[in-house]
Amino acid sequence: MDNVGGNGANGRYNNLEEQFNNGGFDNIQNIVARELEDPMVGFQAALRDEIGVPDNQLGLDQPPEMNPQQDDILPNNEEFSSPSLYNPQSPQNSPGSESSTNVKPDHMNRASDLLMAVSIGADPNKNKIIEQAVGAMEELIKMATLGEPLWQRIGNVEMETLNGIQYLREFGCFDPTMEEIIRMVETADPQLFPSFDVNDGYVAPDIPVAPFLKPGFEPLHIEGSRDIGFVNMNPMNIVELLMDSKQWPMVFSSIVSRTTLLGVILDSVDGSYNGVLQVMTAEFHQSTPLIPTRQSYFARYCKRVALGTWGVVDVSLENLFPYPQVLFRRRPSGCLIQEIPDNGTSRITWVEHVEVDNKYLHHLFRPIVSSGFAFGAKRWIAAINRHCQWLAASMARTTPTDAGVLIPQPGRESLLKLAERMTRNFFLNFSSCTENLWMGLPLNFGAEDVRFRFGNTLVVPGKPPNKTLIFTTSVRFPVPVKFLFDFLRHEHSRNKWDMLSNGRLVRELAYVITGEDPRNRVSVMQVNSSPNTVEILYLQESYSDETGSYIVYSPVDAFTMSVILNGGNPNAAAILSSGFAILPDKPPEQGNEPVGSILTMSFQCADCQSTDEFIPPVTLKTIDIILATTVASIRNAIMDNRHGMQSGGK
């Protein structure tokens, strides 16, 4: 194992920074600097060129007219100053798409506000929270156990959606007037409706004006979904994953970006988590800054509801502690966990019920988000299942490579831990959480939907620290998610889209299968410029479930990879996570799979030219060229091979 990659520990390979940048970001910057006077193809042009798909299907609209006093467009010879880059209201952040990449500043400090308001140990706030949590648990149990007409199935993914009118009947405060309104809605008899025009001055006698009838009110969009799954873990371990504020964001890193435990109102009554009530904050995300983060302040309550059955419920506290503007509210949501006797598995019924303001949502993602699919219940169960499969893979004794070599158990564990850290960093780096201050690329440097920001400083022993540059964009492709996933994850097609592998031989040196689907795996990819010369080693994780597919990778120098495969410390390896998130372009419909995909491509690299005060134009142009080249390469390859590409059985 010391000679993995051909040369191993004899020192012929440089550190990660040089390995990545040789032929990578710095070299591309040098090329761009020499050729700025000879314009290269831009990202927008690459998307439109010969694709045969209308712009409005690719998420591209013509940019609006820019106000010279508001934008940040600069000539190529002018400096680009970072303090003026990020402005949530600027055209760069929402050009024609009404999308914003970050939570507005007045919503970024609510945790401290809530902590002061709650006064965890004092009445009457404590009693109010307890009362609301107990009521939420009762509602969760009822929603988890009732069937039709409260829940309706959509598509062949078997996710159930909430019937809003039936929900009001079951849980709302009904009077004869409300019942009559709902009856008229169901019978589609609009001529019988009283006038609810707030401008005509009419209000029915003895009926108070509801908040949603007042001028200027914008109702939140309601999403409700339910999913049932079986997990190879006993109920107590699942409860611990949900109630432990440190484990929870790690296990659900693809969903939860930030979480804070503000306090514990009720402790356990029997030494377990039974009866525990916590007050928490969290942000929920997708793997793109074009979908705004969902910031929530809620109580989490755990209860053993029957022998072998546990309930964990979340409920927002905004109604107890009002705030001027609420963008997201978590109605009673969570899961019932039932033990399956004698086999150590559990049946999970997950309910996700939220209200959300979608006006900042990018139009490319609007169909799958507003349908409830993007943040639905199925995604939570898929995350638990993936965690269980990951644990099983880490405990397996051996794993083969294509050459029949076995990775020893210590090497397997180190490789999986490094991949886990790489993938977790990917989700955190490319979300729209409030810590990630995304900036829009000026329109004269590239397309409107590109976002970039600075990441953590890269520290490599013996080298000066460098900033890391993170940039991303999302594009629609008219091919299914499975097709795009197989193309991007497979070593045989990597040299068709990866700039650092172009024209080179790529092979999978070693792998660990991490799920029931053999495509879900952690791989070591070796890139050779000649049969005896290794250019790059990549660590890659690929996995897919019913809600999305992901390919995450990072270059790793040969010496470090040799150490890892021999059981070395995975925390000592420098990792720059890049990769792809693939979502369907619309929610599944009855009997039909979505035919298109939304590909979010995200790159992270060391940047030795930019500072907090100055971002050179060549860096911005390089971002555009890397994205343009990658999009064009993927487009050309998948269009050429759309009907004949084989997955290779892996």
N, C-alpha and C positions, 0 to 999 in steps of 0.2 A: 504493500500500500504506500510505502514511502515514495515510490516512483510513479504515482498516479499522474496522468497527463504527460508522461514521457520523460520528465526531468525532475519532478518532485522537489526535494529539499536541497538540491545543489546550488540554488540561488540564481539560476539563469533568468528567472522571471521577476519583474519589478513589482512594486506594491500596487494595491488596487487602483489608486488614483492614476498612476501612469498606465496601467493595463487598460483602464477605461478610456483615457484621453488620447492614447496613441491611436490615431485614425478616428478619434471620436470627436467630442464637442470642441476641444481646443483647435484641432486641425481643421474642423469645419469652419470655425470662426476665422482662422487664418485665410482660408479659401474665400470666404465671404468678404473679408476686408480687402482682398486683392481685386475682387470682381464686383464691388458695389456699383461701379459705373457701368457694368454690363449686367443689367437686371436678370435675375434668375426667376424661374417659375415660382409663383407664390402659392400659399396654401389654398386660397380661394380659387385660383386658376386650376390647380391640380384637381380639385374636387369636380370642377365643371368639365374638364377636358375629356371628351370622348366617353363620358360615362353613360350617356343615353338615359339618364334619369333626370326629371325636372328638378330645378333648384329647390322648390318648396318641399320635395320629398327628402332632400338631404339636410334639411334644417338650415338652408341658406336663403336669406332674403337680401335684397339690395340694401346697402347701408343707407340710413337716412342722411339728410343734409346736416352737416356739422356746423355748430356755432363756433366761430374762431375764438370767441372769448371763453368758451366752456371746455373745449377739448384739449387734449395733451399731444396732438400731432406735432411732430418736430421734423425739420429738414434732416437729411441724413448726416449732415456735418455738425449738428447741434447736440449738446449733451442732453441726456434724459435724466432728470433729477427724481429720485425715488419718492420724496415727500409728496409730490404732486401726482403720483401714479394712481393711487387708490382713492376713488371717490364713488361710493355706492350709487350716487345719482348721475354719474357721468355717462355720456353716450357709449363709452367703451364697455361699460359694464352691462348695459342693457340696450344694445342697438336693435331696435325694432322687435325685440323678443320679449320685452317686459321681464327679463330675468335679472336677478341680482345674486351675486355669489356669496354674500355674507349677511348675517343677521345685523340689523341696524344697530348703531352704537347704543341707543337707549335701552336695548334689550340685553346688553352684554354683562350687566352687573346685577342681575336679578337675584342671584344666589344670596348675596349679602343682604339685599333688601328683604328677602323672604326669611332669612335666618333671624333678622331683627324683629320681623313681624310675628313669627311663630312663637318665639319665647318658649322653647321646647318644654321646659319643666313647669310651666305655669298654666293655670286655668284663666279664662275659659277656652283659650285657643286649643289647649290639649284635648279637652273634651269634644270640641267641634271636629278635630281631626279624627279622633277615635270613632265618633258617630258616623262620619263620612266613610271611613275605611270599612266599618262593619256593614254599612249599607252597600258599599261597592262589592264586598265579598258575596253578599246575598244576590246581587244582580249578576255577578260573574257566574255563580253556580247555576242560576236559572238560564242564562244565555248559553252556557256550555251544554246544558242538558236538553233544552227545547229543540224541536225540529222545525219542519214547515208549519205554518207559513212565515215564521220569524226569520228563517234562513232559506236562501235560494241558491241553487248550484249554478255555476257558470263554467262552461267549457269542459274540456276533458282533463283539466288539472285537478278537478274535484275540490276546488276552493269554493267555500260558501260565502255569499254576500248577504248583508243585513237588509231586511225589508224595513225601511224606515217608518212606514205607516203602522206596520204591525208592532214595531218597537214602541211607538207612542201608545198604542193600545195596552201593551203589557206593562210599561214602566212609566208612562206619562201621567200627568194630572188631567184626567178627562172630565169634561162637563158636557151637557147636551149640545152646546154650540160647537165645541171642538169635534164632537162625533159627527155632527151634521156637515161640517166643512170637509172632514175626511171622506164621508160618504159621497159628497159631490165630486171630490177629486177622483175617487175610484170609479164613479159612474160617468166621469167626463161630462159634467153638466155645468159648464162655466157660466151660463146665463143666470143660474140661480145664486151665483156668488154675490155676497155684499161687496160694495166698493171698498177696496183697500188702498185707494189712491191717497197718499198722504197730503196731496195738494188740494183735494176737493173739500176738505173740512168735515167729511162725514165720518162719524164714529157711531157704531151701533150702541143703542142705549144699554147702560149697565154693564158694558164690556170694556174693561180697561185697555188702553193702547199698549200692545206688546212691544218689547224693545225692537223686534224685527220690523215693526211698522213705522218706526221713527225716521225722520229725514236723515240721510247720511249714513244709515246703518248698512254695513256690508257683512252679510252672514258668512260664517266659516263653513267650508265644505266638509261634509261628513263622510268618513270612510269606515266601513264595518266589514270585517271578514272573520271567518272561522275555519280552522283546519284541524284534522285529527291525524296523528301519526304515532308510530311505535318506535321506541328508542331503547337501545341496549344499555340501559342504566337503571338502577333502582330509584324509587321516588325520593328517598332521602338525599342521595347524591345530587339529583336534579334540583331539589329545593336549596341545597347548599350553593350550587352554582348561581342561583338567582338571588339569594339573600346575602351572599358574601360580596361586599362592594368592591373588593379587589379582583375576585375571580370573574364576576359578571362582565365587566367591560373587556376582559381578555378573551373569554370564550365567545363573546358576541362582538368581536372587534369589527366585523363586516357591517354591523348595524349601529353600535354604540361608540361614539367618539370621545366623549368626556362625561365623567360622572363624579358626583361628590355626595358623600353621606353627610347630611347636615346634623342628624341626631337620631336617637332612638327614643321613641315615646313609650313603648311597651316592651318589656323584656319577655323572655321565654317563660312559660308556666311549668315546663317539665324538663328543662335541660336541652330540648331540641329547639327548632325554630318555630314551634307551635306557639302562636299568639304574639309573635314579634311584629312590631309596627315601627317602620323607619320613615324618616323624611329625607328625600333625595332630590338631586337635580341630575339631568342627563341631556345629552344631545344625540339625536338619531339621524343617521345620514345614509346616503347612497354614495357610490364611488365616483362622484363627479361634483365639481363646484357649481355646475349648472342647475343642480337641484338643491334648493336652500335647506340648511339644517333645520331640524325640528327640536326646539329647545323646550324642555318640560320641567316643571317643579311639581313633585307628586309625593304621595304617601304610598308606601309598599307594605302590604299586610299579608302575613302568612298564617294559615290555619289548617289544622288537620280536621277535615270536614267529615270523615268517616274512617273506619278501619281500613288502612291501606290506601287512602285517598287524601291528597293534599291540594290545597288551593293557594295560589299566590296572585294577588291582585294589585294593580296600580290605579290610582285615581288622582287627577290634578287637583291642586288646591287654589286655583285662581278665584273660584267663587267665594272662598273664605277670606282670601287676601287680594282684593281687587287690584288690577293694574290698568293703567290708561289704555293700553292696546295689547291684545292677546293674539298672537299669530298661531298658536298651537295649544290644544287642550286635550289631555288624555282622559277620556271617559273610562269607566271601569273596564280594564283590559288585563289580560294575564292568562293563566292556565289552570286547569284541573289535571292532576297527575295521579293516575290509578295504577296500582301495582298489579302486574300479571303474575299470579302465583307460580312458584316453583321454577321460574326460568330467569329471574333477575332483570326482566325488562319492564317497561312502563308504557302505558297508553296515555298520550298527552292530547288534551283538547285545548287548543289555543284560541283565544278571542282577542282580536285587535279592533278597538273602537275609538276613533279619534275625531276631533274637529281641527281643521287646518286652513290657514289662509294661503291659497295657491296663486295669488296674483303676481308673485315674483317668480313663478315657475317658468322655466324655459319651454317654449312651444314644442321642441323636439321630444321632450319627456312628458308632456301633458297627458297623452292618452294612458300611459301605464301608471302614472302617479295618481291622477284623478279617479281612476277606476278602483284604486285600492290595492292593485297588484304589487306595486313597487315597494310598499311598506306593509304588506299584508301579513296575516298570521302564518302562512306557509313558509315565509322567510325565516321566522323564529324557529320553527321546528326543524327546518333544513340546517340551521346553524347548530342546533343541539346534536343532530345526527352526525354532522361533520365532525364535531368535537369527539363524539364517541368512537367514530371510525379512526380518527387520528390517534386516540389513546390505544386502540387495538393494534394499529400499525407500529406504534412505538414500543409495544411490548412483545411483538413477534420476534422470533429468534434470529432469522436470517432472511436475506433477500437476494435474488439473482441479478446479474447484469446480463447484457446481451452476449458477453463473452463467457458467461458461466462462472464468473468470479463472485464470491460471496463477501458482502460487507459485514464485518464483525458487529456484534451487538453494540459496543460502545460507539462505533462509528455511525451506526444507524441512529442512535439516540442524539448524537451531536448534530448530524445532518438534519434531522427533523426539527430540532430546537432552533437551529439557524434559519431553516425555512420558515418556521413559525414566526420568528422575529421579523424576517424579511416581509412576510405577507401582512403581519399586523402593522408594520410601518407603512406599507403601501396604502392600506385603508385609512390610516390616520393622516398621511401626507396629502392625499388627493380628495379628501372630503371638504365640505363647505363649513366645517365647524368654526366657531367664532375665533379660534386661535389662528386659523389659516387665513391670512389677509390677502386675498387674491386680487390681482391686477389684470385689467384687460389690455391686450396688445393693441397699440395704436394702429388705426386702420391703414396707414400708409406702410406699415411693416407686415401686415398679414390680415387674416380673416377676423371677423367680429367675435367668434365664439372661442377664441384662444384665451386661456387664463394662465398666468404664471405668478410665482412668488419665490421668495428665498426660504430655504429650509434650514435645518440645523447645520452648524459648522462641521465640516469633515476634518477630523484630526487623524493623521497618519504619522506614526513615529518617524522622526528624522526629516519631516517635511513641514513647511509652514502651513498653518490651518487655512483651509479654503471654504468659502461659502458653497452651499449646494443650491443649485437652481432647479426648480420644479416647474414643469409646464405640462399642459393638458388641453385636449379638445375632444369633442364628441361629433361623430359623423354617422349618418344612416347608410347602411349597405342593403341592397335588395336581395339578401340571401338569408337563410335561416340561421338561428343562433348556433345550432350544432355544427353546421358547415363551417362557419367562421371560427368557432372554437377549435375544431380539428385542424384547420389550416394553420392557425397561429401557434398552437402548442407543439406541433409535430416537428421533429428535428429535420426531416427531409424537405420541409418547406421554409425553414427559417432563413436560409440564404436568399429567399425571394423577397423578404421585406426588411430584414435587419441590416442596417447600413454597415455594421461592423463585421457581418458575416457574408456580405455580398461576394459572390464568386468563389466562396471557400467551401470546404467540406465540413459538414456538421454531423456529428453523431452523438447519440446518447451513451455516455460512458457508464453510468450507473443510475439506478432508480429505486425508489421505494413506493409501492402502491399504497395509497392512503384511504381507499374506500372500496366499496363493492364494484364500482365501475373502474376498470383498469386504466381509464384515461385520467382518473384522479390520482396524481402521483407527484412525488418530488424527484426531480431529475438533475443529474450533472451532465451538462452539454459541453462538448469539446469542439472547438472551431480550429481547423487546420488550414493553413495557407498552402501546405504541401504535406505529403504523407508523414514526414518526420518533424514538422514544425508546428507547434501548438501556438496559435495566436491568442485565443481567449478561452477561458472556462466560465460557463454560466451555471449558477444555481437557479433552478426554475421550479415553481410549483404551479400545477394546473388542476383545477377542479370545476365541476359543473353540477348544478342541481336544477330543480324545476323552476327556480326563480331567476337564475342567471349563471353566467360562466365567467371564469377568471383565469388569466395567465399572468403570473408575477415572476420576475427574474431579476438577477443582479450579477454583474461580473465579479468573479473571485479569482485572485491570483493562484497559481498552481501550488505554491508552497502552503498557503492557507488551506486550500482544499485538501491537500495531503494530510495536514494536521487534523482537520475536521473528520475525515474518513477513518482516521486512526483513533478517534474518540477525544480529540482536543477540545478546549474550551470554546464553545460557539459564540460566547459573548465578546471574545477578543477579536473577532473578525469584523472588518469594516464592511458595511452593506449600503448600497445605493439602490433602492427598490424602484423598478420601473415595471410597466406591464399594461394589461388590457382588461377592461370590464365590458362584458357583452350582455345586453339586455334585449328582450324582444321589443319591437317598435310599437306594439299595441298589445293589450291584454288578450289572452286566449278567449275565443268565442266558442259557442256551442259546436263541437265537432270539428273545429278548424284551429290549426296552429298558426301563429303569426308567420308571415312569409319574409319579413324583414328584420334587421337587427340594428341596434344602436351601439356602435363601438366607441368606447371612451379609451383613448390612448394617452398614457401618462409616462413622462420621462423625468428622471432625476440624474443630475450629473454635477461634478465639481466645476465651479466657475471661478477662475482666478483673476478675471478682469473687472467684475462688478464689485461695487461697494454699496454701503447704505446710502451714500450721497450721490453715486454716479452709476448709471447703467449705460454702457456704450451702445450706440446704435447697432454695431456689429453683433452684439449679443441678441438683440431683438430680432434681427434679420436671420440669425442662425436658428433661433427657435422656429421661425416660420419655415425655413428650408427643411429642417429635420421633420417637422410635421408634414409638410408638403410631399417630401420624398417618400415618407412612410405610407401616407395615404395613397399616393399614386402607385407605389409598389404593390400594396395589398389589393387595390382595385384591379390592376392589370393581371395579377396572378389569379385572383379568384374568378375573374371574368373569363380568362383563358381556360381555366380548369373546372369551371362550375359543374359541368355535367360528367366529368371523367375522373375527378379526384377521388382517390381511395384513402381511407383512414389508416391503412396499414395494419388493421387488427389490434391497435393498441389504444 
